[in-house]
Amino acid sequence: MKLLVIYDIGDNSLRLGTAEILKDFGLARVQYSAFAGDLNHNRRDMLEISLAALLRRHRGARSTDRIYLLPLCDDCFASAHFLGERTHFPDHRVDRWKVV
Amino acid sequence: MKLLVIYDIGDNSLRLGTAEILKDFGLARVQYSAFAGDLNHNRRDMLEISLAALLRRHRGARSTDRIYLLPLCDDCFASAHFLGERTHFPDHRVDRWKVV
């Protein structure tokens, strides 16, 4: 199942650390603060544990930091729309583009 | 059905205009560049037309600007996880919070 992760993180180091974890789990950057990719349930759980541990332990963490992990089933993904000339969302079947 | 809208927009005026349209359609800000709320199919279509028109016409638009409209069915939303002390995601049934 696809997973979308979006985040608001104030500290540069913590934000970079978050992005590194997301890359390590095979997710691809789809916007500046958004990653997505295909992860099974176990890997999603492991990713969440890793991100929660980083948020809990990092000295740069702030009360306003937030990370959302949002699964997208096939039906939801099929209904997603992307506006812009350089949109990208990973799909092992086909890359999806829509030019405004 | 819930709709999540995330965006990367470089120009301040265009970014503000995008946020204004999202608010006008009743969506709530859930992160700095992310809004969400409940919209039926017709309203989702109207929102997309409005955002696409803004991107097409605004003199501050850049080729790197992008707006993703992502529907979340009840099952996907039920599986979503939110990390952080001040997470927020609109839900007419109950506000969802999770403290790390």
N, CA and C atoms of all chains as a GROMACS GRO file, in nm:
protein
  600
    1MET      N    1   0.084  -0.120   0.000
    1MET     CA    2   0.000   0.000   0.000
    1MET      C    3   0.088   0.126   0.000
    2LYS      N    4   0.039   0.228  -0.069
    2LYS     CA    5   0.115   0.352  -0.069
    2LYS      C    6   0.106   0.424   0.065
    3LEU      N    7   0.214   0.489   0.098
    3LEU     CA    8   0.215   0.570   0.219
    3LEU      C    9   0.265   0.709   0.183
    4LEU      N   10   0.191   0.810   0.227
    4LEU     CA   11   0.233   0.949   0.213
    4LEU      C   12   0.272   0.999   0.351
    5VAL      N   13   0.387   1.062   0.360
    5VAL     CA   14   0.432   1.121   0.487
    5VAL      C   15   0.456   1.269   0.465
    6ILE      N   16   0.387   1.353   0.542
    6ILE     CA   17   0.408   1.497   0.534
    6ILE      C   18   0.452   1.546   0.672
    7TYR      N   19   0.536   1.649   0.674
    7TYR     CA   20   0.585   1.694   0.804
    7TYR      C   21   0.609   1.844   0.807
    8ASP      N   22   0.593   1.898   0.926
    8ASP     CA   23   0.629   2.037   0.960
    8ASP      C   24   0.729   2.027   1.073
    9ILE      N   25   0.854   2.059   1.048
    9ILE     CA   26   0.958   2.048   1.150
    9ILE      C   27   1.045   2.173   1.145
   10GLY      N   28   1.061   2.238   1.260
   10GLY     CA   29   1.131   2.366   1.263
   10GLY      C   30   1.282   2.356   1.256
   11ASP      N   31   1.341   2.262   1.328
   11ASP     CA   32   1.486   2.253   1.338
   11ASP      C   33   1.546   2.188   1.212
   12ASN      N   34   1.648   2.253   1.156
   12ASN     CA   35   1.707   2.202   1.030
   12ASN      C   36   1.759   2.060   1.045
   13SER      N   37   1.832   2.035   1.153
   13SER     CA   38   1.893   1.904   1.173
   13SER      C   39   1.786   1.795   1.188
   14LEU      N   40   1.683   1.825   1.264
   14LEU     CA   41   1.575   1.728   1.283
   14LEU      C   42   1.498   1.705   1.152
   15ARG      N   43   1.481   1.813   1.076
   15ARG     CA   44   1.411   1.798   0.948
   15ARG      C   45   1.492   1.711   0.852
   16LEU      N   46   1.624   1.734   0.850
   16LEU     CA   47   1.710   1.652   0.765
   16LEU      C   48   1.711   1.507   0.811
   17GLY      N   49   1.714   1.486   0.942
   17GLY     CA   50   1.712   1.351   0.996
   17GLY      C   51   1.584   1.278   0.959
   18THR      N   52   1.474   1.351   0.962
   18THR     CA   53   1.345   1.293   0.922
   18THR      C   54   1.349   1.249   0.776
   19ALA      N   55   1.400   1.339   0.690
   19ALA     CA   56   1.408   1.307   0.547
   19ALA      C   57   1.499   1.186   0.524
   20GLU      N   58   1.607   1.177   0.601
   20GLU     CA   59   1.700   1.063   0.584
   20GLU      C   60   1.632   0.931   0.618
   21ILE      N   61   1.554   0.930   0.727
   21ILE     CA   62   1.482   0.809   0.763
   21ILE      C   63   1.383   0.771   0.653
   22LEU      N   64   1.312   0.870   0.602
   22LEU     CA   65   1.213   0.841   0.497
   22LEU      C   66   1.281   0.784   0.372
   23LYS      N   67   1.397   0.839   0.338
   23LYS     CA   68   1.472   0.785   0.223
   23LYS      C   69   1.519   0.643   0.253
   24ASP      N   70   1.568   0.622   0.375
   24ASP     CA   71   1.617   0.488   0.413
   24ASP      C   72   1.508   0.382   0.398
   25PHE      N   73   1.384   0.422   0.419
   25PHE     CA   74   1.273   0.328   0.406
   25PHE      C   75   1.223   0.318   0.261
   26GLY      N   76   1.295   0.384   0.171
   26GLY     CA   77   1.262   0.369   0.029
   26GLY      C   78   1.158   0.465  -0.023
   27LEU      N   79   1.120   0.563   0.059
   27LEU     CA   80   1.022   0.660   0.010
   27LEU      C   81   1.093   0.767  -0.074
   28ALA      N   82   1.017   0.827  -0.165
   28ALA     CA   83   1.072   0.930  -0.254
   28ALA      C   84   1.011   1.065  -0.222
   29ARG      N   85   1.091   1.170  -0.237
   29ARG     CA   86   1.040   1.304  -0.210
   29ARG      C   87   0.941   1.344  -0.319
   30VAL      N   88   0.821   1.384  -0.280
   30VAL     CA   89   0.721   1.427  -0.378
   30VAL      C   90   0.692   1.576  -0.368
   31GLN      N   91   0.723   1.635  -0.252
   31GLN     CA   92   0.724   1.780  -0.235
   31GLN      C   93   0.832   1.810  -0.133
   32TYR      N   94   0.851   1.940  -0.105
   32TYR     CA   95   0.961   1.976  -0.016
   32TYR      C   96   0.952   1.904   0.117
   33SER      N   97   0.836   1.896   0.175
   33SER     CA   98   0.818   1.829   0.304
   33SER      C   99   0.720   1.714   0.294
   34ALA      N  100   0.730   1.638   0.187
   34ALA     CA  101   0.640   1.524   0.166
   34ALA      C  102   0.714   1.413   0.092
   35PHE      N  103   0.701   1.292   0.144
   35PHE     CA  104   0.760   1.174   0.081
   35PHE      C  105   0.649   1.071   0.059
   36ALA      N  106   0.668   0.984  -0.039
   36ALA     CA  107   0.570   0.880  -0.062
   36ALA      C  108   0.637   0.758  -0.123
   37GLY      N  109   0.569   0.645  -0.111
   37GLY     CA  110   0.620   0.522  -0.170
   37GLY      C  111   0.535   0.405  -0.124
   38ASP      N  112   0.574   0.287  -0.167
   38ASP     CA  113   0.500   0.166  -0.131
   38ASP      C  114   0.566   0.100  -0.011
   39LEU      N  115   0.491   0.080   0.095
   39LEU     CA  116   0.542   0.013   0.216
   39LEU      C  117   0.437  -0.085   0.265
   40ASN      N  118   0.480  -0.204   0.302
   40ASN     CA  119   0.383  -0.295   0.364
   40ASN      C  120   0.360  -0.256   0.510
   41HIS      N  121   0.266  -0.324   0.573
   41HIS     CA  122   0.222  -0.284   0.706
   41HIS      C  123   0.336  -0.290   0.808
   42ASN      N  124   0.417  -0.395   0.802
   42ASN     CA  125   0.528  -0.407   0.897
   42ASN      C  126   0.628  -0.293   0.882
   43ARG      N  127   0.660  -0.260   0.758
   43ARG     CA  128   0.756  -0.152   0.734
   43ARG      C  129   0.698  -0.017   0.776
   44ARG      N  130   0.567  -0.002   0.757
   44ARG     CA  131   0.503   0.122   0.803
   44ARG      C  132   0.516   0.135   0.954
   45ASP      N  133   0.494   0.024   1.024
   45ASP     CA  134   0.508   0.028   1.170
   45ASP      C  135   0.651   0.061   1.211
   46MET      N  136   0.748  -0.001   1.143
   46MET     CA  137   0.888   0.026   1.176
   46MET      C  138   0.924   0.172   1.147
   47LEU      N  139   0.873   0.223   1.037
   47LEU     CA  140   0.898   0.363   1.004
   47LEU      C  141   0.842   0.455   1.112
   48GLU      N  142   0.720   0.427   1.155
   48GLU     CA  143   0.658   0.512   1.257
   48GLU      C  144   0.739   0.508   1.387
   49ILE      N  145   0.784   0.389   1.425
   49ILE     CA  146   0.865   0.377   1.547
   49ILE      C  147   0.993   0.459   1.534
   50SER      N  148   1.057   0.454   1.418
   50SER     CA  149   1.181   0.528   1.396
   50SER      C  150   1.157   0.679   1.403
   51LEU      N  151   1.050   0.725   1.339
   51LEU     CA  152   1.022   0.868   1.338
   51LEU      C  153   0.983   0.917   1.478
   52ALA      N  154   0.902   0.839   1.548
   52ALA     CA  155   0.861   0.878   1.683
   52ALA      C  156   0.983   0.885   1.776
   53ALA      N  157   1.075   0.790   1.760
   53ALA     CA  158   1.195   0.790   1.844
   53ALA      C  159   1.280   0.913   1.813
   54LEU      N  160   1.292   0.947   1.686
   54LEU     CA  161   1.370   1.066   1.650
   54LEU      C  162   1.308   1.192   1.711
   55LEU      N  163   1.176   1.205   1.698
   55LEU     CA  164   1.107   1.323   1.754
   55LEU      C  165   1.124   1.330   1.905
   56ARG      N  166   1.124   1.215   1.969
   56ARG     CA  167   1.130   1.210   2.116
   56ARG      C  168   1.270   1.244   2.166
   57ARG      N  169   1.372   1.203   2.091
   57ARG     CA  170   1.509   1.212   2.142
   57ARG      C  171   1.587   1.332   2.092
   58HIS      N  172   1.546   1.390   1.980
   58HIS     CA  173   1.628   1.494   1.919
   58HIS      C  174   1.621   1.623   2.002
   59ARG      N  175   1.736   1.681   2.028
   59ARG     CA  176   1.738   1.802   2.113
   59ARG      C  177   1.678   1.923   2.043
   60GLY      N  178   1.664   1.916   1.911
   60GLY     CA  179   1.603   2.027   1.837
   60GLY      C  180   1.453   2.017   1.824
   61ALA      N  181   1.392   1.912   1.882
   61ALA     CA  182   1.248   1.892   1.867
   61ALA      C  183   1.170   2.004   1.936
   62ARG      N  184   1.062   2.047   1.874
   62ARG     CA  185   0.976   2.152   1.930
   62ARG      C  186   0.833   2.099   1.941
   63SER      N  187   0.756   2.165   2.025
   63SER     CA  188   0.619   2.118   2.047
   63SER      C  189   0.533   2.134   1.922
   64THR      N  190   0.580   2.220   1.830
   64THR     CA  191   0.502   2.242   1.707
   64THR      C  192   0.536   2.144   1.595
   65ASP      N  193   0.639   2.061   1.616
   65ASP     CA  194   0.676   1.963   1.513
   65ASP      C  195   0.566   1.858   1.498
   66ARG      N  196   0.545   1.816   1.374
   66ARG     CA  197   0.442   1.714   1.352
   66ARG      C  198   0.470   1.638   1.223
   67ILE      N  199   0.445   1.511   1.231
   67ILE     CA  200   0.465   1.421   1.117
   67ILE      C  201   0.337   1.340   1.100
   68TYR      N  202   0.282   1.342   0.979
   68TYR     CA  203   0.160   1.265   0.952
   68TYR      C  204   0.193   1.152   0.856
   69LEU      N  205   0.151   1.032   0.893
   69LEU     CA  206   0.168   0.915   0.807
   69LEU      C  207   0.030   0.876   0.753
   70LEU      N  208   0.013   0.888   0.623
   70LEU     CA  209  -0.119   0.872   0.563
   70LEU      C  210  -0.118   0.763   0.456
   71PRO      N  211  -0.180   0.650   0.483
   71PRO     CA  212  -0.187   0.545   0.381
   71PRO      C  213  -0.283   0.585   0.270
   72LEU      N  214  -0.254   0.540   0.151
   72LEU     CA  215  -0.343   0.564   0.036
   72LEU      C  216  -0.371   0.430  -0.031
   73CYS      N  217  -0.495   0.386  -0.023
   73CYS     CA  218  -0.532   0.260  -0.092
   73CYS      C  219  -0.534   0.285  -0.242
   74ASP      N  220  -0.548   0.179  -0.318
   74ASP     CA  221  -0.545   0.193  -0.464
   74ASP      C  222  -0.656   0.286  -0.514
   75ASP      N  223  -0.774   0.276  -0.453
   75ASP     CA  224  -0.885   0.362  -0.497
   75ASP      C  225  -0.856   0.509  -0.470
   76CYS      N  226  -0.801   0.537  -0.350
   76CYS     CA  227  -0.768   0.676  -0.317
   76CYS      C  228  -0.660   0.728  -0.413
   77PHE      N  229  -0.558   0.647  -0.436
   77PHE     CA  230  -0.450   0.691  -0.522
   77PHE      C  231  -0.499   0.715  -0.665
   78ALA      N  232  -0.591   0.628  -0.709
   78ALA     CA  233  -0.644   0.644  -0.845
   78ALA      C  234  -0.724   0.773  -0.859
   79SER      N  235  -0.777   0.822  -0.746
   79SER     CA  236  -0.857   0.945  -0.749
   79SER      C  237  -0.774   1.069  -0.721
   80ALA      N  238  -0.646   1.052  -0.694
   80ALA     CA  239  -0.561   1.168  -0.664
   80ALA      C  240  -0.535   1.249  -0.790
   81HIS      N  241  -0.528   1.380  -0.774
   81HIS     CA  242  -0.498   1.468  -0.887
   81HIS      C  243  -0.376   1.553  -0.853
   82PHE      N  244  -0.294   1.576  -0.955
   82PHE     CA  245  -0.168   1.646  -0.936
   82PHE      C  246  -0.161   1.764  -1.032
   83LEU      N  247  -0.153   1.884  -0.977
   83LEU     CA  248  -0.147   2.004  -1.059
   83LEU      C  249  -0.005   2.060  -1.060
   84GLY      N  250   0.043   2.098  -1.178
   84GLY     CA  251   0.176   2.154  -1.188
   84GLY      C  252   0.253   2.086  -1.298
   85GLU      N  253   0.360   2.150  -1.342
   85GLU     CA  254   0.438   2.097  -1.454
   85GLU      C  255   0.535   1.988  -1.412
   86ARG      N  256   0.571   1.988  -1.285
   86ARG     CA  257   0.672   1.891  -1.240
   86ARG      C  258   0.624   1.809  -1.123
   87THR      N  259   0.500   1.768  -1.129
   87THR     CA  260   0.448   1.684  -1.021
   87THR      C  261   0.509   1.545  -1.032
   88HIS      N  262   0.521   1.481  -0.919
   88HIS     CA  263   0.573   1.345  -0.918
   88HIS      C  264   0.517   1.271  -0.799
   89PHE      N  265   0.476   1.150  -0.825
   89PHE     CA  266   0.429   1.064  -0.717
   89PHE      C  267   0.467   0.922  -0.756
   90PRO      N  268   0.544   0.852  -0.674
   90PRO     CA  269   0.594   0.722  -0.716
   90PRO      C  270   0.481   0.621  -0.736
   91ASP      N  271   0.491   0.549  -0.843
   91ASP     CA  272   0.393   0.445  -0.874
   91ASP      C  273   0.467   0.338  -0.952
   92HIS      N  274   0.470   0.217  -0.899
   92HIS     CA  275   0.543   0.113  -0.968
   92HIS      C  276   0.477   0.074  -1.100
   93ARG      N  277   0.351   0.114  -1.117
   93ARG     CA  278   0.284   0.081  -1.243
   93ARG      C  279   0.317   0.184  -1.350
   94VAL      N  280   0.305   0.310  -1.315
   94VAL     CA  281   0.330   0.415  -1.414
   94VAL      C  282   0.348   0.546  -1.340
   95ASP      N  283   0.439   0.629  -1.386
   95ASP     CA  284   0.451   0.762  -1.329
   95ASP      C  285   0.334   0.846  -1.375
   96ARG      N  286   0.283   0.925  -1.282
   96ARG     CA  287   0.164   1.002  -1.312
   96ARG      C  288   0.199   1.149  -1.325
   97TRP      N  289   0.160   1.208  -1.432
   97TRP     CA  290   0.187   1.349  -1.456
   97TRP      C  291   0.059   1.417  -1.501
   98LYS      N  292   0.043   1.537  -1.461
   98LYS     CA  293  -0.066   1.615  -1.516
   98LYS      C  294  -0.018   1.758  -1.532
   99VAL      N  295  -0.024   1.807  -1.653
   99VAL     CA  296   0.018   1.945  -1.678
   99VAL      C  297  -0.106   2.033  -1.674
  100VAL      N  298  -0.099   2.140  -1.598
  100VAL     CA  299  -0.214   2.232  -1.587
  100VAL      C  300  -0.235   2.302  -1.721
  101MET      N  301  -1.628   1.255   0.163
  101MET     CA  302  -1.494   1.195   0.172
  101MET      C  303  -1.392   1.302   0.207
  102LYS      N  304  -1.293   1.261   0.285
  102LYS     CA  305  -1.190   1.358   0.321
  102LYS      C  306  -1.100   1.387   0.201
  103LEU      N  307  -1.054   1.512   0.197
  103LEU     CA  308  -0.957   1.550   0.094
  103LEU      C  309  -0.839   1.616   0.164
  104LEU      N  310  -0.720   1.570   0.127
  104LEU     CA  311  -0.597   1.634   0.174
  104LEU      C  312  -0.536   1.707   0.056
  105VAL      N  313  -0.498   1.831   0.077
  105VAL     CA  314  -0.431   1.908  -0.029
  105VAL      C  315  -0.296   1.956   0.024
  106ILE      N  316  -0.190   1.918  -0.046
  106ILE     CA  317  -0.056   1.964  -0.008
  106ILE      C  318   0.004   2.039  -0.125
  107TYR      N  319   0.086   2.139  -0.095
  107TYR     CA  320   0.139   2.220  -0.205
  107TYR      C  321   0.279   2.270  -0.176
  108ASP      N  322   0.352   2.286  -0.285
  108ASP     CA  323   0.483   2.352  -0.288
  108ASP      C  324   0.469   2.469  -0.384
  109ILE      N  325   0.471   2.590  -0.332
  109ILE     CA  326   0.454   2.708  -0.418
  109ILE      C  327   0.554   2.813  -0.376
  110GLY      N  328   0.631   2.863  -0.472
  110GLY     CA  329   0.742   2.953  -0.441
  110GLY      C  330   0.699   3.097  -0.413
  111ASP      N  331   0.607   3.149  -0.492
  111ASP     CA  332   0.568   3.290  -0.481
  111ASP      C  333   0.475   3.312  -0.362
  112ASN      N  334   0.507   3.411  -0.280
  112ASN     CA  335   0.426   3.436  -0.160
  112ASN      C  336   0.280   3.464  -0.192
  113SER      N  337   0.258   3.550  -0.290
  113SER     CA  338   0.121   3.589  -0.324
  113SER      C  339   0.041   3.470  -0.376
  114LEU      N  340   0.104   3.390  -0.459
  114LEU     CA  341   0.035   3.271  -0.512
  114LEU      C  342   0.009   3.168  -0.401
  115ARG      N  343   0.106   3.157  -0.309
  115ARG     CA  344   0.087   3.063  -0.198
  115ARG      C  345  -0.029   3.107  -0.109
  116LEU      N  346  -0.035   3.238  -0.083
  116LEU     CA  347  -0.145   3.290  -0.003
  116LEU      C  348  -0.279   3.274  -0.075
  117GLY      N  349  -0.279   3.298  -0.205
  117GLY     CA  350  -0.401   3.281  -0.283
  117GLY      C  351  -0.450   3.138  -0.280
  118THR      N  352  -0.356   3.045  -0.287
  118THR     CA  353  -0.391   2.903  -0.279
  118THR      C  354  -0.455   2.872  -0.145
  119ALA      N  355  -0.394   2.920  -0.037
  119ALA     CA  356  -0.448   2.895   0.097
  119ALA      C  357  -0.587   2.957   0.111
  120GLU      N  358  -0.607   3.074   0.052
  120GLU     CA  359  -0.738   3.140   0.062
  120GLU      C  360  -0.847   3.056  -0.006
  121ILE      N  361  -0.814   3.003  -0.125
  121ILE     CA  362  -0.913   2.918  -0.194
  121ILE      C  363  -0.945   2.795  -0.109
  122LEU      N  364  -0.842   2.734  -0.052
  122LEU     CA  365  -0.864   2.613   0.029
  122LEU      C  366  -0.953   2.645   0.150
  123LYS      N  367  -0.930   2.760   0.212
  123LYS     CA  368  -1.015   2.802   0.325
  123LYS      C  369  -1.158   2.828   0.277
  124ASP      N  370  -1.170   2.895   0.161
  124ASP     CA  371  -1.304   2.925   0.108
  124ASP      C  372  -1.384   2.797   0.085
  125PHE      N  373  -1.316   2.689   0.053
  125PHE     CA  374  -1.386   2.562   0.032
  125PHE      C  375  -1.407   2.486   0.163
  126GLY      N  376  -1.374   2.549   0.273
  126GLY     CA  377  -1.403   2.488   0.403
  126GLY      C  378  -1.296   2.395   0.455
  127LEU      N  379  -1.179   2.392   0.387
  127LEU     CA  380  -1.072   2.306   0.438
  127LEU      C  381  -0.997   2.377   0.550
  128ALA      N  382  -0.937   2.299   0.639
  128ALA     CA  383  -0.864   2.353   0.754
  128ALA      C  384  -0.715   2.325   0.736
  129ARG      N  385  -0.633   2.418   0.783
  129ARG     CA  386  -0.489   2.398   0.774
  129ARG      C  387  -0.446   2.290   0.872
  130VAL      N  388  -0.377   2.189   0.824
  130VAL     CA  389  -0.330   2.082   0.912
  130VAL      C  390  -0.178   2.083   0.925
  131GLN      N  391  -0.110   2.145   0.829
  131GLN     CA  392   0.033   2.175   0.839
  131GLN      C  393   0.055   2.304   0.762
  132TYR      N  394   0.179   2.351   0.762
  132TYR     CA  395   0.205   2.481   0.700
  132TYR      C  396   0.157   2.485   0.555
  133SER      N  397   0.183   2.380   0.480
  133SER     CA  398   0.143   2.375   0.339
  133SER      C  399   0.051   2.257   0.312
  134ALA      N  400  -0.039   2.233   0.404
  134ALA     CA  401  -0.134   2.123   0.388
  134ALA      C  402  -0.268   2.160   0.451
  135PHE      N  403  -0.375   2.136   0.376
  135PHE     CA  404  -0.511   2.158   0.425
  135PHE      C  405  -0.590   2.028   0.411
  136ALA      N  406  -0.693   2.013   0.492
  136ALA     CA  407  -0.777   1.894   0.480
  136ALA      C  408  -0.918   1.925   0.528
  137GLY      N  409  -1.010   1.843   0.483
  137GLY     CA  410  -1.149   1.858   0.526
  137GLY      C  411  -1.237   1.763   0.447
  138ASP      N  412  -1.366   1.772   0.472
  138ASP     CA  413  -1.461   1.685   0.403
  138ASP      C  414  -1.522   1.759   0.285
  139LEU      N  415  -1.510   1.701   0.167
  139LEU     CA  416  -1.566   1.762   0.046
  139LEU      C  417  -1.631   1.652  -0.037
  140ASN      N  418  -1.749   1.679  -0.089
  140ASN     CA  419  -1.807   1.581  -0.180
  140ASN      C  420  -1.743   1.593  -0.319
  141HIS      N  421  -1.779   1.502  -0.407
  141HIS     CA  422  -1.711   1.492  -0.536
  141HIS      C  423  -1.725   1.620  -0.617
  142ASN      N  424  -1.845   1.677  -0.619
  142ASN     CA  425  -1.866   1.800  -0.696
  142ASN      C  426  -1.779   1.914  -0.645
  143ARG      N  427  -1.773   1.928  -0.514
  143ARG     CA  428  -1.694   2.035  -0.455
  143ARG      C  429  -1.545   2.012  -0.480
  144ARG      N  430  -1.503   1.885  -0.478
  144ARG     CA  431  -1.363   1.854  -0.511
  144ARG      C  432  -1.330   1.897  -0.653
  145ASP      N  433  -1.422   1.870  -0.745
  145ASP     CA  434  -1.400   1.911  -0.883
  145ASP      C  435  -1.391   2.063  -0.895
  146MET      N  436  -1.481   2.132  -0.825
  146MET     CA  437  -1.480   2.279  -0.831
  146MET      C  438  -1.352   2.334  -0.771
  147LEU      N  439  -1.308   2.272  -0.662
  147LEU     CA  440  -1.183   2.317  -0.600
  147LEU      C  441  -1.066   2.300  -0.696
  148GLU      N  442  -1.061   2.185  -0.763
  148GLU     CA  443  -0.951   2.160  -0.855
  148GLU      C  444  -0.951   2.262  -0.970
  149ILE      N  445  -1.070   2.291  -1.022
  149ILE     CA  446  -1.081   2.390  -1.130
  149ILE      C  447  -1.030   2.526  -1.083
  150SER      N  448  -1.067   2.564  -0.960
  150SER     CA  449  -1.024   2.694  -0.906
  150SER      C  450  -0.873   2.700  -0.888
  151LEU      N  451  -0.815   2.592  -0.834
  151LEU     CA  452  -0.671   2.590  -0.811
  151LEU      C  453  -0.594   2.588  -0.944
  152ALA      N  454  -0.642   2.510  -1.039
  152ALA     CA  455  -0.575   2.502  -1.169
  152ALA      C  456  -0.580   2.638  -1.238
  153ALA      N  457  -0.694   2.707  -1.227
  153ALA     CA  458  -0.706   2.839  -1.289
  153ALA      C  459  -0.610   2.938  -1.224
  154LEU      N  460  -0.600   2.932  -1.092
  154LEU     CA  461  -0.507   3.022  -1.023
  154LEU      C  462  -0.363   2.996  -1.069
  155LEU      N  463  -0.324   2.869  -1.073
  155LEU     CA  464  -0.187   2.834  -1.116
  155LEU      C  465  -0.160   2.880  -1.259
  156ARG      N  466  -0.262   2.870  -1.343
  156ARG     CA  467  -0.246   2.901  -1.484
  156ARG      C  468  -0.233   3.051  -1.506
  157ARG      N  469  -0.306   3.129  -1.425
  157ARG     CA  470  -0.318   3.272  -1.453
  157ARG      C  471  -0.225   3.360  -1.371
  158HIS      N  472  -0.179   3.312  -1.257
  158HIS     CA  473  -0.105   3.399  -1.166
  158HIS      C  474   0.033   3.430  -1.222
  159ARG      N  475   0.069   3.557  -1.220
  159ARG     CA  476   0.198   3.597  -1.280
  159ARG      C  477   0.317   3.547  -1.198
  160GLY      N  478   0.293   3.507  -1.073
  160GLY     CA  479   0.402   3.456  -0.990
  160GLY      C  480   0.423   3.306  -1.002
  161ALA      N  481   0.344   3.242  -1.087
  161ALA     CA  482   0.353   3.095  -1.098
  161ALA      C  483   0.487   3.052  -1.157
  162ARG      N  484   0.541   2.944  -1.105
  162ARG     CA  485   0.670   2.889  -1.152
  162ARG      C  486   0.650   2.744  -1.195
  163SER      N  487   0.743   2.697  -1.275
  163SER     CA  488   0.729   2.560  -1.327
  163SER      C  489   0.744   2.457  -1.214
  164THR      N  490   0.802   2.500  -1.103
  164THR     CA  491   0.822   2.407  -0.991
  164THR      C  492   0.701   2.402  -0.896
  165ASP      N  493   0.603   2.489  -0.916
  165ASP     CA  494   0.485   2.488  -0.828
  165ASP      C  495   0.405   2.360  -0.850
  166ARG      N  496   0.350   2.310  -0.741
  166ARG     CA  497   0.270   2.188  -0.755
  166ARG      C  498   0.170   2.178  -0.641
  167ILE      N  499   0.055   2.131  -0.674
  167ILE     CA  500  -0.054   2.112  -0.578
  167ILE      C  501  -0.108   1.971  -0.596
  168TYR      N  502  -0.112   1.896  -0.487
  168TYR     CA  503  -0.165   1.759  -0.495
  168TYR      C  504  -0.296   1.752  -0.418
  169LEU      N  505  -0.396   1.697  -0.482
  169LEU     CA  506  -0.526   1.676  -0.419
  169LEU      C  507  -0.543   1.526  -0.395
  170LEU      N  508  -0.548   1.487  -0.269
  170LEU     CA  509  -0.544   1.346  -0.234
  170LEU      C  510  -0.665   1.308  -0.150
  171PRO      N  511  -0.757   1.231  -0.206
  171PRO     CA  512  -0.872   1.187  -0.127
  171PRO      C  513  -0.831   1.080  -0.027
  172LEU      N  514  -0.898   1.077   0.084
  172LEU     CA  515  -0.874   0.975   0.187
  172LEU      C  516  -1.008   0.911   0.223
  173CYS      N  517  -1.023   0.784   0.188
  173CYS     CA  518  -1.147   0.714   0.225
  173CYS      C  519  -1.146   0.688   0.377
  174ASP      N  520  -1.258   0.642   0.428
  174ASP     CA  521  -1.267   0.620   0.572
  174ASP      C  522  -1.161   0.520   0.622
  175ASP      N  523  -1.136   0.415   0.543
  175ASP     CA  524  -1.037   0.316   0.585
  175ASP      C  525  -0.898   0.376   0.589
  176CYS      N  526  -0.863   0.455   0.488
  176CYS     CA  527  -0.730   0.519   0.487
  176CYS      C  528  -0.717   0.615   0.605
  177PHE      N  529  -0.822   0.695   0.627
  177PHE     CA  530  -0.815   0.791   0.736
  177PHE      C  531  -0.804   0.721   0.871
  178ALA      N  532  -0.875   0.610   0.885
  178ALA     CA  533  -0.870   0.535   1.011
  178ALA      C  534  -0.730   0.479   1.036
  179SER      N  535  -0.654   0.457   0.929
  179SER     CA  536  -0.519   0.401   0.942
  179SER      C  537  -0.412   0.509   0.951
  180ALA      N  538  -0.452   0.633   0.939
  180ALA     CA  539  -0.353   0.742   0.944
  180ALA      C  540  -0.300   0.758   1.087
  181HIS      N  541  -0.172   0.792   1.097
  181HIS     CA  542  -0.111   0.817   1.228
  181HIS      C  543  -0.049   0.955   1.229
  182PHE      N  544  -0.060   1.022   1.345
  182PHE     CA  545  -0.017   1.160   1.359
  182PHE      C  546   0.081   1.169   1.474
  183LEU      N  547   0.203   1.209   1.446
  183LEU     CA  548   0.306   1.222   1.549
  183LEU      C  549   0.330   1.368   1.581
  184GLY      N  550   0.339   1.399   1.710
  184GLY     CA  551   0.364   1.536   1.752
  184GLY      C  552   0.265   1.578   1.858
  185GLU      N  553   0.299   1.685   1.928
  185GLU     CA  554   0.213   1.729   2.038
  185GLU      C  555   0.094   1.809   1.991
  186ARG      N  556   0.105   1.870   1.874
  186ARG     CA  557  -0.002   1.958   1.828
  186ARG      C  558  -0.054   1.919   1.691
  187THR      N  559  -0.068   1.791   1.670
  187THR     CA  560  -0.121   1.746   1.542
  187THR      C  561  -0.270   1.779   1.536
  188HIS      N  562  -0.317   1.799   1.416
  188HIS     CA  563  -0.459   1.826   1.399
  188HIS      C  564  -0.501   1.778   1.261
  189PHE      N  565  -0.612   1.713   1.255
  189PHE     CA  566  -0.670   1.672   1.128
  189PHE      C  567  -0.821   1.675   1.145
  190PRO      N  568  -0.892   1.753   1.064
  190PRO     CA  569  -1.036   1.768   1.088
  190PRO      C  570  -1.112   1.638   1.070
  191ASP      N  571  -1.199   1.614   1.163
  191ASP     CA  572  -1.284   1.495   1.158
  191ASP      C  573  -1.415   1.532   1.225
  192HIS      N  574  -1.523   1.523   1.149
  192HIS     CA  575  -1.651   1.564   1.209
  192HIS      C  576  -1.695   1.469   1.319
  193ARG      N  577  -1.633   1.350   1.324
  193ARG     CA  578  -1.671   1.257   1.430
  193ARG      C  579  -1.594   1.288   1.558
  194VAL      N  580  -1.464   1.310   1.546
  194VAL     CA  581  -1.384   1.336   1.666
  194VAL      C  582  -1.248   1.391   1.622
  195ASP      N  583  -1.198   1.486   1.697
  195ASP     CA  584  -1.062   1.533   1.669
  195ASP      C  585  -0.963   1.426   1.710
  196ARG      N  586  -0.862   1.409   1.628
  196ARG     CA  587  -0.767   1.301   1.653
  196ARG      C  588  -0.634   1.360   1.697
  197TRP      N  589  -0.586   1.314   1.808
  197TRP     CA  590  -0.460   1.362   1.862
  197TRP      C  591  -0.375   1.243   1.900
  198LYS      N  592  -0.249   1.255   1.881
  198LYS     CA  593  -0.160   1.153   1.934
  198LYS      C  594  -0.033   1.221   1.983
  199VAL      N  595  -0.002   1.200   2.109
  199VAL     CA  596   0.118   1.260   2.164
  199VAL      C  597   0.229   1.156   2.159
  200VAL      N  598   0.344   1.196   2.106
  200VAL     CA  599   0.456   1.104   2.093
  200VAL      C  600   0.510   1.072   2.232
   0.00000   0.00000   0.00000
